[in-house]
Amino acid sequence: MTRRRALGLLGLGTVAAVSGLSGCSLLAGTPQPKLLPSTAPLPAPFTVPLPLPEVAAPSRTDGRADYYELVQSAAEVEILPGLRTRVWGYGGTFPGPTIEARSGRETVVRVSNGLGAPTVTHLHGGRTPPESDGYPTDLVQPGARRDYVFPLDQRAATLWYHDHRMDYTGQQVWRGLAGFFLVRDDEEDALPLPEGERDIPLMICDRSFAEDGSMPYPGFADRPGVREPYMGGVLGDVILVNGAPWPELRVERARYRFRLLNGSNARPYELALSPGGTIVQIGSDGGLLTAPRGMSRVRLSPGERADVIVDFAAYRSGDRVELRNLDGEGPQGRVMRFAVGGDARDDSAIPRTLSRVERLDPAAAKVTRDFAFTGGSLHGGTGWLINGNPFDPRRAEARPRLGDTEIWRLTSDVAHPVHLHLDHFQVLSVNGERLEGPPEWKDTVELRDAQTVEIVTRFTGYRGRYVMHCHNLEHEDMAMMANFEVV
């Protein structure tokens, strides 16, 4: 009997029934994400301006590639007004510098570790050779450096880079090791989309702050994982956008493109405008959609991205428009605010057709594989497992052949945002119901509580060892990760 059928027979086969419990699910008391309260005085929302991450300049270029240098270092920065916060950042900033690259042009990023702990850097959404993918045990020790080579044989898309050290990803991303990586191409450049100062990346994440301004994390100094109350995931009570608490952005009455990234460890967001308005989605994890989608809300689980356009000409000069999180309560239900200014020239448009997205044929799949994401026993305690197994770098859960198409059936106990390295995929069905409409390319998909999602992918990148894992970073650190080897 499947987990979903068992829940259905108990009358519990819905998200609401399972997630309505306090702190755990009905499945073996599996923990849910837990709020870590701040003790610092928190600012009123919308009192600080939205910062924009610095755009990195290449250290050199040649006929083959662009070369960047990032130094991971600790720094004291002001996040909450009047307090200093120690962060770990690429270039000592949080978020790190934005790298803007071209599809088909190799980008080489040299990462130097100036911290007191090992690191690993992963380009999330990149089609990357295994030696540069940021495998969790490919450690860069303090004082060492590593060149990551990204061929970028892929479409334009909003990617991001972040730490991926085995057992410590949650802790080190929480401290600030994350940044945007934007891939551009000729197809997207030819479209009349908002650009320049109206093309804005927004990294949304939550953190908590102690009285001295530090960002505490409920981990251990001498071993991996998190303390038991937070095994389901760590939630902060301060919503940051580009490293600022509940910021405000002044906009003109024109169209703006926002590259939305959920950079939180465990918090999902259901983003909507208040007092109402249309959000037009034009892109997903893997780049442009086939056509724009007008919607009232956009949901992002940890690791997911969405490129959207908001037309502020629909509002009056002087209006204040909030970006809210319908999945949060109180301060966690607020994200940022837009202060609408005057009229402005706007030559942008939203074409009816954005791109051509190939639909993968599930009938071409060579095999269907099952992966169960569940809580379970780990080293005498509770951990997170895939197919009943904790992560082991020596074991592969799947060995797809290069060029083959496969269907992977993912099932959950509680919510798990599942991220697949190397190749993008398309979602076929949710709880047995086939998705209608045009296909889109994804690299992260949210499994809700007690849910089954089928994805289809074609392994066309590189041979080698990669990982699939839950992007709830506390789940990942407590062993919810599995190898697959492309052969």
C-alpha positions, 0 to 999 in steps of 0.5 A: 500500500502506498503512503498516499493510499494509507493517508486517504483511507485514514481521511488524511490525504490532504495537505491541510489535514497533515500540516494542521498538526502542531509541530509535526505530521502524523507520519511518525511525529515527523518534525515541521519547520520551527521559528527561531525568535529574534531577541534584537529590536526589529525595525518597522517595515519599509523604513530602509531602502532596497539594496542592489547587489554589486555586479561583479566585473571579470578579472580578465577575459580572453577569446574563450572565457570570462574569469571572475575571482570571489573571496569568501570572507567574514565581514561586519555589515549593517542589516538591522539599523544601528546594529552590526552583523557578522556575515560570511559572504562572497566578497564579504557581502550578503548577498554576494556579487551578481555574476552576469554571463552569456549562454555558450560562453565559458565562465571561470570563477575562482573561489578563495576561502578566507574563512575558518571552515571548509566550503563548497560552491554550487551553481544552482541551475547550472549544467555543469561538469561534475568536477565543477558542480560543487559536489558536497565533499569537494571541499575548499579548505581555509586558505585554499582556492578552487576554479569552477568552470561553467560552460553555460551550454544552456538557456538564459535564466536566473541562477544562483550560487551558494555554499554546498558543504556536506552537513553544513549547507544550512549553517553556511548559507544562513551566514550569507554564502549566496549570490545571483548568477544571471545567464543571458542569451540572444533570444531573450535580448531580442524581446522588449522586456524591461531592462537596465534599472528596471530589471531587478534581482530580489533574493528573499530569505528569512533570518533571526537576530540576537540582541548584539545583531548576530544571526544565531543558528541552532546548530552545533560547533563540533558536529553537523546537523541542528538541535532537535527542535529545529530538525524540520527546518529553521525559520527566521522572523525577519524577512530580508530582501537582498539582505535588507529587512522589509525594504522599500523600492521607489518605482516609476509608473512603468513595467519592472522585471523582478527576478524572484529567488527564494533563498530561505533555508526552509520557508516557502513564500506565496507572493502577492501584491497588496492592495491587489494587482497582476503579476505576470510570470515570464520565466521559471528556474530554467528560463523563459516560459513559452508565453506569459502567465498573468496571476494573482500570486506566485509560490516559491519553495526554497531554491525556486525562482520566478521571473515576473513583470509588474506594471506599476502604471496600473497604480497612481502616483503616490500609491504604496504597493506591498509584496506580501507573503500569504503563507506567513503571519504577522511580520512574516506575512510582509516582504517589501513595499514599492513606492510608486512615483510619477509617469515615465517613458516605457518602451518595454512590452510583454510579447504574447510568445516568449520562447519555444520550450520542447516538451519531453515525451514521457513515452520515450522514457527508458525507465521509471524510478521511485524516490521516497523522501521521508523522515527516519532513524539516523545514527540512533536519532531522527534524520531525513532519508531518500528511499530509506537511506541516508546520504552516502557518497559511495552509493548511487541510487540511480545510474541513468545513461547519457542521452536517455530520458527517464521518469522519476516519481517523487513521494513525500511525508512532509513538505520537501522542495526537491532539487536535481543537479545537472539537468532540468526537468519538466513536471508531468503529474501531481498526485496522479493528475497530469499537468495541462498547459505548456511545458516549463523547465525546472530544477526544483519542485515542491513536494507538499505533505503526503504528495506524489510528483512525477518529473521527466528529464533527459540526461544530456549534460555530462557523465559523472556523479551528481546529487539530488536532495531536499532544498530544505537545508536542514533536511539536506544537512541531516542526510536527505540527499542521494547520488546519481551517476550518469554513465 
